[in-house]
C-alpha cells in the first residue's frame, strides 16, 4: 500500500522527502536538489577560478615574461660623466613628443662608456634617453620636468652610482633601476593565486556540505525497525 494508507504517522524525514510518479505508476523518492544558495556559491567559486586563470594569463605576459627574459645584473658601479638635454625631441609612446635627456656613464669594471636609463621601458621606447615622462603633458611642462631631472643628475657628476648591465643583449647600455624584478613578479602572482584558492575552497566546502547533508538525511530516514537489535544474554 501507500505510505499514508497504513494508518501509522509519517516520520519527519519521510515527510520532508519529495515524491514523484514513476514510469510504472508507483511512487519513488526524488533525489534532493541543492538549494539556490548552494548553486550560487558553486557558480561564484567557478567564476573566481575562471577570472584567476585570466589574471594569470595577463600577469604572465605583462610581468612574469619580461622578468624571465631580463638578464640585467649588477656588476660594479657606473661613474656619471655627462648629462645633456638634446635639442631634437623624440616620440613619446606614440602620442606626443618629449625632450630627450641623455646620460652617459663609465662602467667601473670595464671602463666602457654606456648610456644610462631609468628602467627597461625607457631603453625600449627611447634608446637614447634616460627616462620617459608622462606623454600627455604640455610641451612646457615636459621641458621643465626634463630640466629638473637634468639638474639633479648634474649635481652627481663624477660620482659612482649602482647600475645594472646586460652585455649579452644590451651592450653599451646600463640601467639605474630594474622594473621587472622577482619581488614584483611574485606580488603580481599573489592576487590570482588567492582568487584561485578561494574559488576552489568555496566549491569544495559547498560539495562537502551537500554530502554531509545527504548522510544526515539518510540516517534520519531510518526508523526503529531498521536499527539492529542487541540481545542480552
Secondary structure by P-SEA (a helix, b strand, c coil): ccccccccccccccccbbbbbccccbbbbccccccaaaaaaaaaaaaaaaaaaaaaaaaaaccaaaaaaccccccbbbbbcbbbbbcbbbbccccbbbbbbbbbbbcccccbbbbbbccaaaaaacccccccccccccaaaaaaaaaaaaaaaaaaccccccccccccccccbbbccccccaaaaaaaaaaaaaaaaaaaaaaaaaaaaaaaaaaaaaaaacccccbbbbbcc
